[in-house]
Every structure is written in C-alpha cells, then in structure tokens.
Amino acid sequence: MKTIQIYGSGCQNCTVTAERIAQVAQELGQQINIKKVTSLEAIMEAGIMSTPGVMIDGEIKHTGSVPSVDLVRELLTQDVVA
C-alpha cells in the first residue's frame, strides 16, 4: 500500500489533487493511504515551495499544480511489480 501525502492549504486544487489520486488508484485496483497535510510548518519542512505538493512513500513527486490523470497513473504505477 502506498502512503500519499497531499501538501497544501486545503484549497480547491489540493482537494482536486486528492480526489484525482483516489480515483486513479481505484481504477488501478490499488490500495492507498491519503493524508492531507495543511500545516504551513509541515509544508515548509517537507520542502514544498508551491502547492499542491504530492509525496508518495516519502518522496516528493509533484508540486505546483493539479497533476494530470496520466501523470497520476504514471506515479502510482512506478515501482509496481506486475
């Protein structure tokens, strides 16, 4: 199971990012754990300079915009053993 953290203030872009990731994971049949991180201090500590930020299993994968469906699919299938 992948652990995914969405960094941001809770704005619309952050919400859409979390929903998009959950939807693509469901389509792929993957179980994920999504955590929304809204603390400005935690966002800064993670090194996120523009939101929304996406961290998967402890590694920052995307920042600054809502990731496309294709990008989310690519991020979720990296390191997946078929």
TIFI-658810 format. One record per residue (C-alpha): residue number from 0; x, y, z; chain; residue in three letters. Coordinates in Angstrom, 3 decimals. Each point is the difference from the previous one (the first is absolute). Example, Ala and Ser with C-alpha at 12.3 -4.5 7.8 and 13.67 -1.06 7.14 Angstrom:
<atom num="0" xx="12.300" yy="-4.500" zz="7.800" chaine="A" residu="ala"/>
<atom num="1" xx="1.370" yy="3.440" zz="-0.660" chaine="A" residu="ser"/>
***
This chain:
<atom num="0" xx="0.000" yy="0.000" zz="0.000" chaine="A" residu="met"/>
<atom num="1" xx="1.328" yy="3.387" zz="-0.991" chaine="A" residu="lys"/>
<atom num="2" xx="-0.071" yy="2.860" zz="2.491" chaine="A" residu="thr"/>
<atom num="3" xx="-0.825" yy="3.265" zz="-1.726" chaine="A" residu="ile"/>
<atom num="4" xx="0.154" yy="3.420" zz="1.582" chaine="A" residu="gln"/>
<atom num="5" xx="-1.656" yy="3.001" zz="-1.629" chaine="A" residu="ile"/>
<atom num="6" xx="1.597" yy="3.247" zz="1.162" chaine="A" residu="tyr"/>
<atom num="7" xx="-1.993" yy="3.211" zz="-0.185" chaine="A" residu="gly"/>
<atom num="8" xx="-2.305" yy="2.406" zz="1.765" chaine="A" residu="ser"/>
<atom num="9" xx="-3.117" yy="-2.001" zz="-0.799" chaine="A" residu="gly"/>
<atom num="10" xx="-0.794" yy="2.092" zz="-3.069" chaine="A" residu="cys"/>
<atom num="11" xx="-1.995" yy="-1.270" zz="-2.973" chaine="A" residu="gln"/>
<atom num="12" xx="3.153" yy="-1.140" zz="-1.844" chaine="A" residu="asn"/>
<atom num="13" xx="1.077" yy="-2.073" zz="2.989" chaine="A" residu="cys"/>
<atom num="14" xx="-3.446" yy="-1.586" zz="0.276" chaine="A" residu="thr"/>
<atom num="15" xx="-0.103" yy="-0.799" zz="-3.727" chaine="A" residu="val"/>
<atom num="16" xx="3.504" yy="-1.501" zz="0.224" chaine="A" residu="thr"/>
<atom num="17" xx="-1.028" yy="-2.325" zz="2.850" chaine="A" residu="ala"/>
<atom num="18" xx="-3.206" yy="-1.013" zz="-1.785" chaine="A" residu="glu"/>
<atom num="19" xx="1.842" yy="-0.652" zz="-3.268" chaine="A" residu="arg"/>
<atom num="20" xx="2.588" yy="-2.187" zz="1.707" chaine="A" residu="ile"/>
<atom num="21" xx="-2.708" yy="-1.985" zz="1.811" chaine="A" residu="ala"/>
<atom num="22" xx="-1.944" yy="-0.479" zz="-3.253" chaine="A" residu="gln"/>
<atom num="23" xx="3.013" yy="-1.205" zz="-2.011" chaine="A" residu="val"/>
<atom num="24" xx="1.083" yy="-2.324" zz="2.821" chaine="A" residu="ala"/>
<atom num="25" xx="-3.481" yy="-1.525" zz="0.026" chaine="A" residu="gln"/>
<atom num="26" xx="0.098" yy="-0.458" zz="-3.787" chaine="A" residu="glu"/>
<atom num="27" xx="3.378" yy="-1.741" zz="0.360" chaine="A" residu="leu"/>
<atom num="28" xx="-1.270" yy="-2.167" zz="2.845" chaine="A" residu="gly"/>
<atom num="29" xx="2.598" yy="1.408" zz="2.385" chaine="A" residu="gln"/>
<atom num="30" xx="-0.465" yy="0.557" zz="3.688" chaine="A" residu="gln"/>
<atom num="31" xx="1.435" yy="3.312" zz="1.135" chaine="A" residu="ile"/>
<atom num="32" xx="0.069" yy="2.060" zz="3.148" chaine="A" residu="asn"/>
<atom num="33" xx="-0.518" yy="3.723" zz="-0.678" chaine="A" residu="ile"/>
<atom num="34" xx="0.846" yy="2.574" zz="2.637" chaine="A" residu="lys"/>
<atom num="35" xx="-0.617" yy="3.706" zz="-0.498" chaine="A" residu="lys"/>
<atom num="36" xx="2.681" yy="2.199" zz="1.548" chaine="A" residu="val"/>
<atom num="37" xx="-1.197" yy="3.571" zz="0.518" chaine="A" residu="thr"/>
<atom num="38" xx="2.434" yy="1.291" zz="2.628" chaine="A" residu="ser"/>
<atom num="39" xx="2.158" yy="2.743" zz="-1.507" chaine="A" residu="leu"/>
<atom num="40" xx="2.865" yy="-1.133" zz="2.214" chaine="A" residu="glu"/>
<atom num="41" xx="-0.262" yy="-3.606" zz="-1.243" chaine="A" residu="ala"/>
<atom num="42" xx="-0.230" yy="1.179" zz="-3.615" chaine="A" residu="ile"/>
<atom num="43" xx="3.179" yy="2.062" zz="0.405" chaine="A" residu="met"/>
<atom num="44" xx="1.809" yy="-2.829" zz="1.807" chaine="A" residu="glu"/>
<atom num="45" xx="-0.787" yy="-2.321" zz="-2.912" chaine="A" residu="ala"/>
<atom num="46" xx="1.584" yy="2.493" zz="-2.388" chaine="A" residu="gly"/>
<atom num="47" xx="-3.213" yy="0.692" zz="-1.905" chaine="A" residu="ile"/>
<atom num="48" xx="0.382" yy="3.469" zz="-1.523" chaine="A" residu="met"/>
<atom num="49" xx="-3.281" yy="0.082" zz="-1.942" chaine="A" residu="ser"/>
<atom num="50" xx="-3.161" yy="-1.958" zz="0.587" chaine="A" residu="thr"/>
<atom num="51" xx="-1.541" yy="-2.384" zz="-0.451" chaine="A" residu="pro"/>
<atom num="52" xx="2.871" yy="-2.332" zz="0.722" chaine="A" residu="gly"/>
<atom num="53" xx="-0.154" yy="-3.769" zz="-0.341" chaine="A" residu="val"/>
<atom num="54" xx="2.262" yy="-2.298" zz="1.982" chaine="A" residu="met"/>
<atom num="55" xx="-0.149" yy="-3.743" zz="-0.608" chaine="A" residu="ile"/>
<atom num="56" xx="1.686" yy="-2.329" zz="2.470" chaine="A" residu="asp"/>
<atom num="57" xx="2.175" yy="2.806" zz="1.350" chaine="A" residu="gly"/>
<atom num="58" xx="1.114" yy="1.417" zz="-3.353" chaine="A" residu="glu"/>
<atom num="59" xx="-1.263" yy="3.261" zz="-1.516" chaine="A" residu="ile"/>
<atom num="60" xx="-1.396" yy="-0.856" zz="-3.426" chaine="A" residu="lys"/>
<atom num="61" xx="-1.849" yy="3.154" zz="-1.128" chaine="A" residu="his"/>
<atom num="62" xx="-0.527" yy="3.614" zz="1.092" chaine="A" residu="thr"/>
<atom num="63" xx="-1.639" yy="3.181" zz="-1.166" chaine="A" residu="gly"/>
<atom num="64" xx="-3.061" yy="-1.184" zz="-1.906" chaine="A" residu="ser"/>
<atom num="65" xx="-2.718" yy="-2.605" zz="-0.168" chaine="A" residu="val"/>
<atom num="66" xx="1.657" yy="-3.037" zz="-1.617" chaine="A" residu="pro"/>
<atom num="67" xx="-1.631" yy="-1.359" zz="-3.136" chaine="A" residu="ser"/>
<atom num="68" xx="-1.748" yy="-3.366" zz="0.064" chaine="A" residu="val"/>
<atom num="69" xx="2.803" yy="-1.430" zz="-2.164" chaine="A" residu="asp"/>
<atom num="70" xx="2.675" yy="1.284" zz="2.400" chaine="A" residu="leu"/>
<atom num="71" xx="-1.849" yy="-1.422" zz="3.012" chaine="A" residu="val"/>
<atom num="72" xx="-0.274" yy="-3.359" zz="-1.765" chaine="A" residu="arg"/>
<atom num="73" xx="3.741" yy="0.098" zz="-0.746" chaine="A" residu="glu"/>
<atom num="74" xx="0.873" yy="0.918" zz="3.595" chaine="A" residu="leu"/>
<atom num="75" xx="-2.195" yy="-2.734" zz="1.460" chaine="A" residu="leu"/>
<atom num="76" xx="1.361" yy="-2.703" zz="-2.280" chaine="A" residu="thr"/>
<atom num="77" xx="3.691" yy="0.786" zz="0.577" chaine="A" residu="gln"/>
<atom num="78" xx="1.705" yy="-2.789" zz="1.909" chaine="A" residu="asp"/>
<atom num="79" xx="-3.054" yy="-2.264" zz="-0.295" chaine="A" residu="val"/>
<atom num="80" xx="0.960" yy="-3.610" zz="-0.575" chaine="A" residu="val"/>
<atom num="81" xx="-2.337" yy="-1.583" zz="-2.532" chaine="A" residu="ala"/>
***
